Amino acid sequence: MKMKKKQVLLVLLLSVMLVLTGCTSNQMEIFDASHKTQKATSMQQHLTVSLDLSGSGLQPDVQAQVDSIAAMLNESNLVLDMKTSGNEDKTAVQAEVDMKMAMPGLELNMPYWIDMDLSGDNPKLVEIFQLPTMAKASLPPEFMDKDYMVMNLTEIDSQELSTLDMKKLMDFSVNFQTKWNDFLVRYAEQFNPDLEIVKVPGNDGSAQYTIKLDDQEFKNLLSYTVNNFAQNEEAAGFLSDYFEAIMEFSAGAGSPEATMEMEEAIAGLETDSAMMLEQFNEILESMRDVTVLGEQGIELTYTVSDGYITNSTGSIDFQLDLAQLSELLNASGEFAEPTEELEGVINLVLRYTTDTSNINAPLDIQIPEMTAANSFDYFEMIEATMSSLEPTPEPTTDSEAFPSPVATDYTVQPGDTLATIALNHYGSYESSMKIYQANLDLFKKSNNRLDAGMILHLPAEGLLASLSTEGVKEVYTVKAGETLGAIAEKVYGNGALYTKIYEANKARLKSPNLIYEGQKLIIPN
C-alpha cells in the first residue's frame, strides 16, 4: 500500500528529530534550550555548510570519478544569512534570507523572503525569490527579464490546488505545530538513550555541550530512538491523530480512492508499525558490520547562553566501504548472481556552523515590492514551461550549410570567469561545469584558480560559432547594469537602434531584454 511508505518516512523523520532529546540532565538542558530558541519571536542566524569528499583504494575508473567530483565539491560552500521576526504564536512571520553558494569559477546569490500572516480571516503566505542570472537564462522567454519569482499559496489558480481550503490548511499547520511541541515535551521525559554529553561551563555564564558518536554508538542510538518511538503508546496515538487530521483536512479535496486509502492506513497503523519495526531491526542488524561513519564519526557542539542556543557546530563523517557493501549485497540473496566485487572506501564529511544573535530583538526586514514589471508567478511559469515542452517537428537543415561545431581551445583573458567564458562560447552560464570537467587536470594543477593565459579546451557539443569581426563596428563587452538600449545610445548616439544590435546577435541572445555582464556582442556598422 502506498501509504505504508509514507508512514515509514514519517516515523524515521520524527525519530531523527528526537535523536538528541532525553531526560538526563545535560540532554534536557539542550532540549530546553532548543525549545526556548524555537519560541523566540525574532533572531538573526548565520549558517555555513561545506563538504569534503575523498576516496582511497578504489578501482581506477571509480577513483577518477570521485576525484573529479571532489575537485569541485571540496572548494564549494553554502552560506545563509537569515532574519526572522514574528508574533508569539507564530501565526505571523516575516523572514529575509540571503543565500550564497560558491564553487570553482561560479558564484550564485539568491535572496528570498517569506511573508506569512495566518491570524486573520484572509490568510497570507507569500514566498519571494530573487533569481540569479543563471536561473533566469533557463526560463521561458516571457519571464527572462523578471527579477523575482513569487509563490503566493493563498492565491492559487492551479486546477489541482485551487480546491484546497487555504484557511483550513493554515489553521491545521498552526494547531499541529502546537500539538507537536506539547507532545515533544512529554515524550522527552521518558526518552533516555545511553548518550554521553560533555558540558563545559563558560566564564560568561554560557555553557558548551559536546556530543561525539562513533559508528557503533550511532547505530545503537538509532536503534534505541526508532524502537522507543515505535513502541511508545503516546507516540502511536500522536501519529494516529496526525493521520486522522490529514484525512479530515484533505477528504473534501481528495478522491474517494485517496480517502479510502487513508482510512485503511489509519486502521492498519498498529499492524504496519510493528511490521516496519521488525524490518527496520533486521536491516540495522545486517548493517552492524558495514561501516556507516568514518573515523571522525559525528561531533556536535552546542553553546547555550541565557537559555538559548547561540551557536552550534557539527561534523558528520559518512563512510562507504565498497567491499563491505558488496559482501552485504551478496549475502542478502537479493540477486540471482553475485554482484561484482568492489574495493576501496569513499568518505563524505559534512561540516556546518550556525551563529544565532539578536534573539527577541527588533529586526528590520525589507520585503521588496512586487509589480508586473519586476516579478512573475511561479505557477504561471510552470504552466508556460509545460506548454513549451510539447513536441515540435524537427526542422530539416543542410548539414553543409550548418556544419557541426568543432572543439577548440581558448586562452583565458584578464577578467574572465568560467561563467563568462561559458556564456560567450555556449550561450549559457550552465555550460561552465562542462568546461570545468573538460579541463579538470588543468584546474588541479592551478589549485582551482582561473588565471589569465591558461589555455582551456572547449568541448564541441553546444559550442557557438566564433564572433565574426568582419564588417562590424566593434565587439563590445557588456558591463554591469547595461541594457541594449544603453549600449545603442553609447555607440550610436541613439538608444532606439538597440534592435540593430539585437538582430546582429540573435544567435546568442534569447531576448533583447536579457543580456549579461561580461557577454560579448557584435556592434554592426
RAMO-V161397 format. One record per residue. PSI is psi in whole degrees, -180 to 180 (* if undefined). Layout:
PSI
PSI
This chain:
139
-38
-26
-41
-38
-37
-43
-47
-41
-43
-46
-40
-48
-38
-44
-39
-22
1
-39
18
156
-176
0
163
-56
-37
-42
-33
-41
-44
-46
-41
-40
-43
-40
-39
-40
-26
-7
144
-18
155
160
142
142
116
132
140
135
160
149
108
137
158
149
146
19
161
146
-44
-38
-42
-41
-40
-45
-44
-37
-45
-41
-37
-33
-46
-41
-15
10
157
158
131
129
126
118
140
130
145
135
-174
176
-36
8
23
-14
119
138
142
146
125
128
108
125
131
126
138
166
121
7
134
136
135
119
91
151
160
151
131
105
134
106
11
-20
-169
-18
86
151
130
99
133
134
130
128
112
137
160
-40
-40
-39
-30
-21
5
161
148
-38
-10
-5
-32
10
139
-28
143
130
131
103
98
-7
-1
62
127
-9
135
-38
-32
-21
-17
-10
141
100
-36
-42
-38
-44
-44
-41
-44
-46
-47
-40
-38
-40
-45
-39
-45
-43
-44
-42
-41
-46
-41
-37
-26
-28
-3
112
77
161
80
119
126
121
126
130
108
144
164
-20
14
-6
174
145
130
131
134
129
135
133
-173
-51
-38
-38
-44
-39
-43
-43
-43
-47
-45
-50
-45
-40
-44
-45
-29
1
125
-41
-37
-42
-40
-40
-44
-41
-43
-37
-47
-37
-40
-40
-43
-44
-40
-43
-5
-39
-31
-24
166
161
-36
-42
-41
-43
-40
-40
-42
-41
-37
-43
-42
-36
17
-46
-45
-46
-40
-42
-41
-41
-40
-42
-42
-40
-46
-36
-43
-44
-39
-39
-20
3
-38
10
118
129
-36
141
-168
-32
-21
-144
131
119
134
133
134
124
124
130
31
0
150
112
-14
140
136
152
153
136
120
93
139
138
108
108
-33
-43
-42
-42
-42
-40
-44
-40
-36
-22
-21
14
-17
140
-36
149
141
160
135
126
164
160
170
137
130
138
113
122
128
141
156
133
124
131
130
177
43
127
20
154
134
141
108
116
109
122
150
130
134
169
-25
-29
1
164
159
132
-45
-34
-39
-40
-44
-41
-38
-44
-37
-36
-15
-5
135
139
148
138
129
145
133
155
114
-27
-33
-31
78
151
143
153
138
147
173
152
133
120
132
156
134
-10
148
166
-35
-46
-34
-44
-43
-44
-18
-18
-8
9
138
-30
-22
0
-34
-36
-43
-42
-47
-35
-17
32
-45
-39
-41
-31
-43
-31
9
42
22
146
105
145
138
-17
143
113
142
127
113
155
-36
120
0
130
157
149
149
130
127
2
125
24
157
-46
167
118
136
120
136
163
132
-3
155
166
-35
-42
-38
-42
-40
-38
-44
-27
-16
14
108
-24
-16
14
-29
-30
-41
-41
-46
-35
-16
22
-32
-18
-14
129
-25
145
-13
4
97
163
149
132
-9
138
131
144
130
104
159
*
